[in-house]
Amino acid sequence: MKHMSFGDYIDWDPQATNGQTKQICGVKSQLSVEKAKENLLEFGSIGITEMFNESLLLIKKKFKWGNIKYKKVNVTKSRPLLNEVPIDIIKKIEKHNELGIELFQYIKSNFIKQINDL
C-alpha cells in the first residue's frame, strides 16, 4: 500500500467505494441510499465536517448542552487543497462514491434546513 498511487488506492480499498453509505446501511442490509436514509432516522444527530461549527450548534441545541469550547488539534498540515488534486482523481472518487454523494446531498439539504429553522 505504501507504494500505491492514490488512484490505485481508490481502486484497491473497499471503503473507497461508497464506504460511508455501506456503514450507514449496515452489514446485513443491501446497499441503497433509501436504506441509508431510513437508518439515519435512528441517529441522535448528524453533523457535517465542512460545517463543523453549525453542526456543534445543532447538537448543542438538540441535547441541551451548555457552552462548547474546542480547539483544532491533529490537523493535517500536508493535506493538498482541492484545486491541487488532479481532475482524473476527483472523477474516480466521484465514480466510486455515487451513492455516498447522493446521500450527502440529502443530508446537507436537511442540515441546512435545520440551520435555517433556528
C-alpha positions as CSV (number, residue, x, y, z in Angstrom):
1,M,0.0,0.0,0.0
2,K,2.9,2.4,0.7
3,H,3.9,2.2,-2.9
4,M,0.5,2.7,-4.4
5,S,-0.6,5.8,-6.2
6,F,-3.7,7.5,-4.8
7,G,-5.7,6.3,-7.8
8,D,-4.6,2.7,-7.3
9,Y,-5.5,3.0,-3.6
10,I,-9.0,4.2,-4.5
11,D,-9.4,1.1,-6.7
12,W,-7.9,-1.2,-4.1
13,D,-9.7,-0.2,-0.8
14,P,-13.3,-1.4,-0.5
15,Q,-14.0,1.6,1.8
16,A,-13.2,3.9,-1.0
17,T,-16.3,2.7,-2.8
18,N,-19.4,4.1,-1.1
19,G,-17.8,3.2,2.3
20,Q,-19.8,5.5,4.4
21,T,-23.1,4.6,2.7
22,K,-22.2,0.9,3.4
23,Q,-21.6,1.6,7.1
24,I,-24.9,3.5,7.4
25,C,-26.8,0.8,5.6
26,G,-25.4,-1.9,7.9
27,V,-23.5,-5.1,7.1
28,K,-26.6,-7.2,6.7
29,S,-28.5,-4.7,4.5
30,Q,-28.5,-4.3,0.8
31,L,-26.6,-1.2,-0.2
32,S,-29.0,1.6,-1.1
33,V,-29.4,5.3,-0.5
34,E,-33.0,4.6,0.6
35,K,-31.9,2.1,3.3
36,A,-29.2,4.6,4.5
37,K,-31.8,7.4,4.7
38,E,-34.1,5.0,6.7
39,N,-31.2,4.2,9.1
40,L,-30.3,7.8,9.6
41,L,-33.7,8.3,11.3
42,E,-32.1,6.3,14.2
43,F,-29.2,8.7,14.6
44,G,-29.4,11.1,17.5
45,S,-27.8,13.8,15.4
46,I,-25.9,14.2,12.2
47,G,-23.1,16.7,11.6
48,I,-21.2,17.8,8.5
49,T,-17.4,18.2,8.8
50,E,-17.4,21.2,6.4
51,M,-20.0,22.9,8.6
52,F,-18.4,21.9,11.9
53,N,-19.5,25.0,13.9
54,E,-23.0,24.7,12.7
55,S,-23.0,21.0,13.5
56,L,-22.0,21.8,17.1
57,L,-24.7,24.4,17.3
58,L,-27.4,21.9,16.3
59,I,-26.0,19.1,18.5
60,K,-25.8,21.6,21.4
61,K,-29.5,22.6,20.9
62,K,-30.8,19.1,20.4
63,F,-29.1,17.7,23.5
64,K,-29.4,20.9,25.6
65,W,-25.7,21.2,26.2
66,G,-24.1,24.3,27.7
67,N,-21.3,26.2,26.1
68,I,-19.0,24.2,23.9
69,K,-15.4,25.3,23.5
70,Y,-12.9,23.5,21.3
71,K,-9.7,24.0,19.6
72,K,-8.4,22.4,16.4
73,V,-5.7,19.7,17.1
74,N,-4.3,17.0,14.9
75,V,-4.9,18.9,11.8
76,T,-3.1,17.5,8.7
77,K,-0.7,20.2,7.6
78,S,0.3,18.5,4.4
79,R,-3.2,17.8,3.1
80,P,-3.5,19.1,-0.5
81,L,-6.0,21.7,-1.4
82,L,-8.9,20.5,-3.6
83,N,-7.6,22.5,-6.6
84,E,-4.3,20.6,-6.2
85,V,-5.9,17.2,-6.7
86,P,-5.8,16.1,-10.3
87,I,-9.3,16.1,-12.0
88,D,-8.9,12.4,-13.0
89,I,-8.6,11.5,-9.3
90,I,-11.6,13.6,-8.4
91,K,-13.6,11.9,-11.2
92,K,-12.5,8.5,-9.9
93,I,-13.6,9.3,-6.4
94,E,-16.9,10.6,-7.6
95,K,-17.5,7.4,-9.7
96,H,-16.6,5.2,-6.7
97,N,-18.9,7.1,-4.4
98,E,-22.1,7.9,-6.4
99,L,-24.3,6.6,-3.6
100,G,-22.4,8.5,-1.0
101,I,-22.6,11.7,-2.9
102,E,-26.4,11.3,-3.3
103,L,-26.7,10.6,0.4
104,F,-24.5,13.6,1.3
105,Q,-26.7,15.9,-0.8
106,Y,-29.8,14.6,1.0
107,I,-28.1,15.1,4.4
108,K,-26.8,18.5,3.6
109,S,-30.1,19.8,2.4
110,N,-31.8,18.6,5.6
111,F,-29.0,20.0,7.6
112,I,-29.2,23.5,6.0
113,K,-33.0,23.4,6.6
114,Q,-32.4,22.8,10.3
115,I,-29.9,25.6,10.5
116,N,-32.3,28.0,8.7
117,D,-35.1,26.9,11.1
118,L,-33.0,28.1,14.1
